[in-house]
Amino acid sequence: MNRSPGCFILENFSLQCQVVLPQAKLIYQTYGELASDRSNVILYPTSYGAQHTDIDWLIRPDGILDPTRWFIIIPNMFGNGLSTSPSNCQDCKLSEQGFWFSHLDNVLAQEQLLRQVFQIERLALVYGWSMGAQQAYHWGVLFPDRTERIAAICGTARTTDHNRIFLESLRTALTADSTWTGTHFEEIPERGFRAFARIYASWAASQAFWREKIYYQHGYKSLEDYLLRFWEANYRKRDPHNLLAMIDTWLCCDVSNNPTYQGDYQRALAAIQAKTLVMPATTDLYFTPEDCAAEAALIPNAQYRAIPSIWGHRAGNPYQNPDDAAFIRKAVWELLAN
C-alpha cells in the first residue's frame, strides 16, 4: 500500500559547506510494510533530476524491489525540488556563492529520518542508480556496520575527472544563457535548456543505441522529436537552479571527503562491510565499466556484474527496456537471498 509522502524536518541542519540551515526538509515515500523486527528495510535514494515518482516504477510485486517482501523508503535528494532545494529555500544558493549540498549531507539526513521516525538501525539493502548509487556507497562507508548490502547500479563512489568534464559542460551550457546573472536565472533559460538537454542525451546512451535508432520503437518520429519531447521536456520540468544544485552535488562526490577518512579513498572503500553488487552497464559513458571494476577491486565483499546493454547509462533505469530490467532483477534478488 502506498502512502502520502512524508516530510521530515531537520532543525539547524549543518551542511558540509559550513552553512547551517534553520530548517531542512527531507521528503520521502514508503512502500510495503515494516517488519516488527525492522529487518526488511531497503533504502532507495533518488538520482539526478529525479523525484520519487520518477523512479518507483521498479517497486511492484515480483519487481526489482518487491513491496510485498520489503519495506522500501525513497528519500528525495536535497536539490531535487521536493526536499530542501534552491527553488523552495531562501537560504539555499549555488556554488558561485559558496553553497552546495553533498552526499554526506544527504546520507546524514537520511540516517536521522530512519532512526528518529522509524527506529531503524540497520538496512537490508541500499539500492541506487547513478547519483543514487553514489549515496549507496556513502552509506556503506559512513555506516559500515549498519548496511548489510549495497546494489550500486551505474554509479561510482567518487566522481572521475572524465565524468567531471561532462558535468562542467552541462553547467556551462545552462549558465551560458543570457538570463544567467552569475548567481541566478532572471527568467527561464530557453537556450540553456536546449543546449543542456542535447549534451545530456549525447552521453546518456551508447553510440550503438543512436546508430540503431532505438527511439523509433517508443513512438518518436525523428531524432529531433526524441530530443525535444523526451530529453528537453523532461529537464524543463525542473527548476534550473535545482539542476545546477544537483550537478554541484555530483561534482563533489567522494566517499572519502569527510572527517572519518580525510581524503583516503582506498581506506574508505576498504571499510565497506556490505555485500556489494557493483553493476555498471557495459556501454555507460558516465560511469564506465573500467572505473566501476577498479572500485569493486577495492571493496572487500564486492561482486562485479555488468549489464550487457547498448542503452548506456540508461540501462540502469530500464523502465522502457524489459531485458535490462530482468537482468538487474535477477542480480538483486540473488543479492537479497544471500
N, C-alpha and C positions, 0 to 999 in steps of 0.2 A: 504494500500500500504506500503510495507517495503522499507526502505531507506538504504543507506550505513551507517555503523556505524559512529557515531560522535566521536570526540576527544576533550575533554575539558581540557585545560591546567590551572593548578593552580600554580601560581608563588610563590616562597618562602613559601611553604606549611609546616606549623608546625605540626608535629606528636605528639601524646600523649607521645611517648617515649623520647621526648625532642630533636629529630633530626629535622632539617629544611631541606626539600628537595628544591633545587633551582627550580626544575620543577617537578610537579607530573602530570601524565596523568590519566584522567578518561575516559575510552572508554564506550560508551553507544549506545543502539539501541532503536529506537522508532517504534511504531506500531499504526496505526489508525491516526485520525485527531484531533488536539487540538481544543476544542470548543472556540468560540470567547470570552466567559466569563471565560475560563480556569477552568471550574467546573468539567471536566470529566477525571481527571488525576489519573492514577494508577501507582504507583512505584513498581517495581518487582525486588528486589535485587537478586544477584546470591548466590548460595550455594557452599559448599566445592568442590573444584576441577572443578567447572562448569564455562563455559563461556556462553554468551547469546544464542548462537546457540544450546546449550545442553538443555536449559530449556524453549525455546519459543514454544515447541510443543503444549502447552495448550492455546496459543493465536491464536484463529481462530473464525470465525463466529459461534455463539452458543457454543463456547468452555467455559472452566472455566473463561477465560478472553476474552471478545468479542471486537475485534478492530473496529467493526462497530458502537459500542456504546461508547467506551472508548479510550482515548489516553494513551497508555501504554509505559513506559520507563523502560528498563532494564539497570541499571548501573552495570558494571563489578567491582567486589570487588577488592580492592588492593591485590596483591599477586597472582591473578589468571592467569597471563601470558599475558593478554591484557592490562588492566590498569597497572599502575606502579607496578613492581614486581622485585624480585631479578634477574630474568632472563633477564630483559631489562633495569635495572637501576644500574649503578655502585655505587651509594650512598646507595643502599639498601642491608642490611646484614641480619643476623638472630639473634635470641635472645641470642646466645652464645656471640655476640658482642654488646649486649645492644640495639638491634634494633628490633622493631616489629611494625606491623600495628594493630590498634584497630578498633572496630566498631564505636567508636567515630570519628576516622579519616574518615572512610567510609561515615558516615552519614553527617558530616560537609562538606565533598567534594560534596556529592550528593545535599545538600541544596544549595550550591553555583551554581552548574550546573542548578538546577531548576530555581533559581532566576535570574541568570545572562543571561542564554541562552534563557529560555522560559518565563521569567517573571511570573513564577508560585509561588504563595504564599501559596496555600492550596492544600492538597491531598485528593481526594475522598476515596482512599484506599492505604494502603501499604500491599502488598501481598508477603509473603515469606515462603519458605520451608527450614527447617534445619538452616543453617547459615543465610539464607535469613530471616527467622523468627526472629532470633536474631537482625538483623538490623531493622526489622519492630518494634520490641519492643523499640529499641533505638529511633526511630522516635517518637513514642508515648510519650516517657519520655522527650526527649530533646525539642520537638516542639509540646506540647500537644494541643495548640490552632490552630495548622495548620494541624493536622492529624485527619480526620473525622472517618476513620475506619481502623482497622487492622485485617488481616487474618494471624494468626501465625500458620502455618502448621508444626507440628512435630518439635518444637523448644522451647527453654526456654529463659528467659530474663537474666539468669545467668547460667554459666556452673557449674554443680554439681560436687561433688568430685568423684562420680561414673563415670560420663562422662569423668572427667579428667584422670582417670586411663586408660580408653580406648584410649584417645588421647596420653598419655605418652607411651603406648605400641606401637602405630603406629610410634611415633617419635623415640623411642628406636630401633625398628626393622629396620627402614630405615637407621639410623645413625650407626647401628652395622656393616654395610657393610664395607669391608676393604678399599673402596675408600674414606671414610669419613675421613677428616683430623682433625676434631674438629671444623672447621669453614665453610668448604665447601666440595663438592664432586669433586675429581680429574677426575673421569670417571663416566660412567653410573653405578649406584649401582645395578647390576643384582640380587644378592641375597637379597639385601634390598627390591627391588621392589616385589620380590616373597613373602617374608615374610609379607610385608606391605599389599599386596592385600588380602592375606588369613586371616589376622587379621580383616581387614575391612569387608570382606564378612561374617565372622562368627557373627558379630554384626548387620549387615545391615538388615537381615531378621530374622523372628522368628524361633523357633525350629520347629513349625508346617510346615513352608514353606519348610524347609530342609527335614523334615520327609515325606512330600507329594511329594517331588522331582518336584516342580513346573517348574524348569528349563528345564525339558524334553519337556514341552509344547512350548518352544521357540527355539527349534532346536538344543539344546545341547545334545551330545551323552553320557555324563557321568558327574559326579561331577567334575572331574579334567578338563574336557573340558570346563565346565562352568567357573571354577575358572581362567583358563588360557585365554580363548578367550573373556570373559566378564570383569571380575574384574581386572586381571593383565593387559590386553590390554588397558583398559580404563585409568588406572593410569599411564601407561607408555607413554601416550600421553603428560603428564605434566612434566615439569622440576622438578626434585626432590627438588630443593631449594624452588620452589614455593609451593610445597606440605607442606614443613616444615613451610613456612611463614604463610600459611592459618591455619595450626594447632596452631601456636602461637596466631593468632587472636582469634581462637575458645577458646583456653585455657584461655585467659584474658577477655572473655566476661562477663561483669557485668554492667547492665544498671545504677547502682548507682556509678560506678567508674568514676566520673567526678567532676568538680568544683561545679556544682549545687547541687548535692546530697551527695557528700563527703562520700560515702560508706553506706548511709542509704537506703538499698534495699527496705524496705517496703514503705518508703516515695516516692521513685522513682516510684514504681508500682502504688501507690495510686494517683500519679499525672496524670496518663493516662486518658484523657478525651474521647478518641476514643471509638466508639462501637467496641468491640474487640471479635473476634472469636478465641477461643483457641481450636485448633484441633490437638490433638495427634493421634497416632494410638494405638489401644488397645494392640498391641504387640511390640511397639517400645522399643528397649533396650538402645538407646542413651538418648532419651528424654521421660522418662517413663510417662504413663498417670497420675500416682500419683504426679510426680513432676509438670506436667502441670496443674493439678487440683489445687494444692497448690498455684500456681501463679495466676490462674484465680480467686481464692477467694480473692486475694489482689487487683484486678483491678476493679474499680467501675462499669464499664459498660461491663463486660465480660460475654460471653456465652461459656460454656464448651461443646464441642460436639466431641466425639472421633470417629475415623474411625474404624468400626468393620472389621478388616482385619488380615490375617495371614502374610501379606507382611512386617510386622515390619516397620522400618523407611522408607523403600521404598514405603510404602502406600501413603506417602505424595508427591511422584513424579511418579504417576501411568501411565506412558506412555505405559506400557505393560499390564495394568490392568484396563479394562473399568469399572468394578463395583466400584472400589475406586474413579476413575475419576468422575463418575456420582454422587457419594456421596459428594465429595468436590464441584463439580459444583453447586449442589442444595443449599448447605450451603452458598457458596459465593454469588450466585445470590440473595438469601434471604437477606443476609447482605447488598448488594448493593441496594436492593429495599427498605430497611428500612429507 
